[in-house]
Each structure stands twice: as C-alpha cells, then as structure tokens.
Amino acid sequence: MDSGRDIKELFLRYYRPLCLYALHYLQDADAVEDIVQESFTAFWQKSAGPEEIGSPGSYLYRMVRNRCIDALRRQDRDGGRLRPEDLSGEITDEQAVERSAVEARLWEAVERLPRARRELLLMSKRDGLSYEQIARARGLSVNTVRNQISRALKALRAESERILDFILFFFTLPAV
C-alpha cells in the first residue's frame, strides 16, 4: 500500500463482505467485527513493510479465515463446540467468499431503499414482526405495510437479478 487512501479504499470495498464471510465461521457479530478490524490493522502494518502483497483481497480473506479458525480453537479449548459450515465441508471457502460478496451487495441494496420502506422491511424480515404488529407500531394500515414491503422486495429482487446476470455473464465468458 502506498498511502492511507489505498487502505481506506480497501476497507470500504472489503469490510462488509469480510464481516459476512466471518459470520460463516462465528455467530458473534462483535467478535466478527473485531477480527475484521484486527485483520485490516495487521494488513496495514504488513503493507507498510518491504514485502509487496500481490492480491490484497485474497490476503484479507485468508487473514480473516485464519483468525476465525483461531477463535474457534480457543472456544473449543474453553468447552465450546462451534463449527462453521466451511470446516464441516458443507460449503467451500470460494463459495463462502462468493456468498459474502453477494450478501454485501444485497445489504447495500437494502440500505439504498427509502428509509421508511427499509425500516418496515427490516421489522418484518429481521425482527419477525407480522404486518399487523408493524402497522400498530407505526400507526399505519396493514395494506400500507404490505404494499411498502412488497415494493422493497421487488426492488431487492431486481437488484439480485442484476447481480445474478453479472455473475452469469462473467462466468460464462468463453476462455481465450
């Protein structure tokens, strides 16, 4: 890394996908954020040295994965039995990286929704509230809640189709 601007760009690009990736290993959001932040700090320190890092994204993913595995080993020593999907063979590291990148893009799409629509969607999907409960809490009609959530889901479906179209285009290009 040549400057603080480069590390800032990497942070903005990879922070959320790395957190989502780490969640495949650990179920503790605070621990995940700590691990990702520690990884960026270690990356920044290493990049200031004489050795050049060829692929910063891959390097960060490896750092996060290794730190997550270390955390799991510490938990195991303390009597915990957490096992990530990745280590049990259900998904590969590559699938976890791809999944975390797609999840990050979808969360970015959620954040782009109008504030009120986003809040209604999150109350429904994240918090598990019924349309009636949301309507009561917000002083809205059930139909308004239903329509706003429907519009939010439609926008997210359109975004996920754009992501899928890009992935399909990228991975179906003929080899040159």
C-alpha positions in Angstrom: 0.0 0.0 0.0 1.3 3.4 -0.9 -0.9 5.5 1.2 -3.7 5.7 3.7 -6.1 6.4 0.8 -5.4 2.9 -0.6 -6.1 1.2 2.8 -9.3 3.3 3.1 -10.5 2.2 -0.4 -9.8 -1.5 0.6 -11.6 -1.0 3.8 -14.7 0.5 2.1 -14.6 -2.3 -0.5 -14.0 -5.3 1.7 -15.2 -4.5 5.2 -18.8 -5.7 4.9 -18.0 -8.7 2.7 -15.3 -9.8 5.2 -17.7 -9.4 8.1 -20.3 -11.5 6.3 -17.6 -14.1 5.4 -16.5 -14.3 9.0 -20.1 -14.9 10.1 -19.9 -18.2 8.3 -17.4 -19.2 10.9 -18.5 -17.3 14.0 -22.1 -16.4 15.1 -20.9 -13.4 17.2 -21.2 -10.1 15.4 -19.0 -8.3 17.8 -16.2 -10.9 17.5 -16.6 -10.8 13.7 -16.1 -7.0 13.6 -13.1 -7.3 16.0 -11.5 -9.9 13.8 -12.1 -8.0 10.6 -10.7 -4.8 12.1 -7.7 -6.6 13.6 -7.1 -8.1 10.1 -7.1 -4.6 8.5 -4.7 -3.3 11.1 -2.4 -6.3 10.6 -2.7 -5.9 6.8 -1.9 -2.1 7.0 1.2 -2.9 9.2 2.4 -5.6 6.8 1.8 -3.5 3.7 4.0 -0.7 5.2 6.9 -3.2 5.1 9.2 -4.0 2.2 7.2 -7.1 1.1 4.6 -6.4 -1.5 1.1 -8.0 -1.2 0.0 -9.3 -4.6 -3.7 -9.7 -4.1 -4.9 -7.6 -1.1 -8.5 -9.0 -1.3 -7.3 -12.7 -1.2 -4.8 -11.8 1.5 -7.5 -10.2 3.7 -9.9 -13.2 3.3 -7.1 -15.6 4.3 -6.3 -13.4 7.3 -9.9 -13.3 8.4 -10.4 -17.0 7.9 -7.3 -17.9 9.9 -8.3 -15.6 12.7 -11.8 -17.1 12.8 -10.3 -20.6 13.0 -8.0 -19.5 15.8 -11.1 -18.1 17.6 -12.9 -21.3 17.2 -9.9 -23.3 18.5 -9.9 -21.0 21.6 -13.6 -21.6 22.1 -13.1 -25.3 21.7 -10.4 -25.3 24.4 -12.9 -23.4 26.7 -15.5 -26.1 26.1 -17.4 -24.6 23.2 -18.3 -26.7 20.2 -18.9 -24.1 17.4 -18.2 -25.4 14.0 -18.6 -23.3 10.8 -20.2 -24.6 7.7 -16.9 -24.1 5.9 -15.0 -26.5 8.1 -17.6 -29.2 8.1 -17.4 -29.4 4.3 -20.9 -28.0 3.6 -19.5 -25.1 1.6 -16.0 -24.3 0.3 -14.0 -21.2 1.0 -14.7 -20.0 -2.5 -18.4 -20.4 -2.0 -18.2 -18.5 1.3 -16.3 -15.7 -0.4 -18.8 -15.5 -3.2 -21.8 -15.7 -0.9 -20.4 -13.0 1.4 -19.9 -10.7 -1.6 -23.4 -11.2 -2.9 -24.8 -10.8 0.6 -22.9 -7.5 1.0 -24.3 -6.2 -2.3 -27.8 -7.1 -1.2 -27.4 -5.3 2.1 -26.1 -2.3 0.2 -29.3 -2.5 -1.9 -31.4 -2.7 1.4 -29.6 0.5 2.6 -30.5 2.3 -0.7 -34.2 1.7 -0.1 -36.1 4.7 1.1 -35.7 4.9 4.9 -39.3 4.2 5.9 -39.6 1.3 3.4 -36.3 -0.1 4.6 -37.4 0.1 8.3 -40.7 -1.7 7.5 -38.8 -4.5 5.6 -36.4 -5.0 8.5 -39.2 -5.1 11.1 -40.8 -7.8 9.0 -37.8 -9.9 7.9 -35.2 -9.3 10.5 -37.4 -8.8 13.6 -40.1 -11.3 12.6 -43.0 -9.0 13.2 -46.3 -9.5 11.4 -47.8 -6.9 9.1 -50.4 -6.2 11.8 -47.8 -5.7 14.5 -45.8 -3.4 12.3 -49.0 -1.4 11.3 -49.8 -1.0 15.0 -46.3 0.0 16.0 -46.0 2.6 13.1 -49.6 3.8 13.1 -50.1 2.6 9.5 -52.7 0.5 7.8 -51.9 -3.2 7.2 -52.3 -2.5 3.5 -49.7 0.3 3.6 -47.3 -2.0 5.3 -48.0 -4.8 2.9 -47.5 -2.5 -0.1 -44.3 -1.0 1.2 -42.7 -4.3 2.0 -43.8 -5.7 -1.4 -42.1 -2.7 -3.1 -39.0 -3.2 -1.1 -38.8 -6.9 -2.0 -39.4 -6.1 -5.7 -36.5 -3.6 -5.6 -34.3 -6.3 -3.9 -35.3 -8.9 -6.5 -34.4 -6.6 -9.3 -31.0 -5.9 -7.7 -30.4 -9.6 -7.1 -31.2 -10.3 -10.8 -28.7 -7.7 -11.8 -26.1 -9.4 -9.6 -27.0 -12.8 -11.0 -26.9 -11.5 -14.6 -23.4 -10.1 -13.9 -22.2 -13.4 -12.3 -23.6 -15.5 -15.1 -22.1 -13.2 -17.8 -18.7 -13.2 -16.0 -18.5 -16.9 -15.5 -19.9 -18.0 -18.9 -17.4 -16.0 -21.0 -15.5 -18.3 -23.3 -11.9 -18.9 -22.4 -9.5 -17.0 -24.6 
